[in-house]
């Protein structure tokens, strides 16, 4: 996850390396000879010139001509006679003439000391008066220019890389900024992952997480809107019935009042149950519910629930079969919530299984997973509706036609199971009926 850091570090490091090596290359190219000569001590360099002068004179060349030949843009070689004059009849630089006058006592008002240290080297040539050799090195007029060029190159190069790096970083951040403004305005369809291209650094990861957040916000908003719409729709029917009962009570006789009051009490109980389920479902959908999970034997926890369900099924000429192959089966549970989820599945199965048939509740261990299977012998669910039965307030076409209910039980069961890090699914049995399976991580004994 440190790819952006590495890119910033590598960019700066590469700029530094390029500037350093470019400077070394330019410096070496422009001043190689001067550097080499400066590494030679002055007296050795002067002796080399004297040796060359003696060799040229031995071959018949005049000292004056030789001095003119070896002088160039980088150095000027003077041969001074005893009177301090150049034998090639060239005018001496002011600082050289000043040094000679001071040495001869002719400069009674000396100017500031010359900026350079002059070294006069005696030269003995056959048939010539004693001479002194003076080698003056010239500083390149372009040295400051070349230095400025190298500094400018480093400044512009690092500036260019900084601009590219700033664009590389700020471009997706700007897109994120604009997307947050659109989301604040209620547009949850804003996506920024496409704007970062194929990047795989932290900014790209942030963009993808931002898109995921926008998608979740969009889903949550739609769920909230759907929930409000569905709740309003589901509450309208019992409220209308209670309003009707209340009106009937005003005009009812004493004989019919007891029946109406019983009907009103039943409607109130159903309304209370509906509101309780809606509130619980809303809590699981809109809040990060922190369940207190405890290590529990699921067989023992579900046993009272199965007994109650069997009692209700017997009254309808139906039965509940509880099957488990081993004991105990240990899982982490918030027992109250989880039993409510399983109870919703069993009640739903009892409602849909025909008379003189059974609802099967089977517990088994499969590869370190606890699997709970609740199946009935009813008509099942149309294949196209299987993926929707866990949606809040959704009822299959068969359920809407034959059974009364709000369609919250399966949705609530799914939310509770997922809050236990489990999975829930449904499928039709080949022999007929619906089979709902729950899987949870199984603990060791």
Secondary structure as GFF3:
##gff-version 3
##sequence-region A 1 445
A	DSSP	alpha_helix	3	38	.	.	.	ID=ss1
A	DSSP	alpha_helix	42	58	.	.	.	ID=ss2
A	DSSP	alpha_helix	63	70	.	.	.	ID=ss3
A	DSSP	beta_strand	75	80	.	.	.	ID=ss4
A	DSSP	alpha_helix	94	104	.	.	.	ID=ss5
A	DSSP	beta_strand	121	123	.	.	.	ID=ss6
A	DSSP	beta_strand	131	137	.	.	.	ID=ss7
A	DSSP	alpha_helix	143	184	.	.	.	ID=ss8
A	DSSP	three_ten_helix	193	196	.	.	.	ID=ss9
A	DSSP	alpha_helix	202	251	.	.	.	ID=ss10
A	DSSP	alpha_helix	254	286	.	.	.	ID=ss11
A	DSSP	beta_strand	294	297	.	.	.	ID=ss12
A	DSSP	alpha_helix	298	315	.	.	.	ID=ss13
A	DSSP	beta_strand	319	324	.	.	.	ID=ss14
A	DSSP	beta_strand	330	333	.	.	.	ID=ss15
A	DSSP	alpha_helix	335	352	.	.	.	ID=ss16
A	DSSP	beta_strand	358	366	.	.	.	ID=ss17
A	DSSP	beta_strand	369	375	.	.	.	ID=ss18
A	DSSP	three_ten_helix	383	388	.	.	.	ID=ss19
A	DSSP	alpha_helix	397	402	.	.	.	ID=ss20
A	DSSP	alpha_helix	409	419	.	.	.	ID=ss21
A	DSSP	beta_strand	423	428	.	.	.	ID=ss22
A	DSSP	beta_strand	434	441	.	.	.	ID=ss23
###
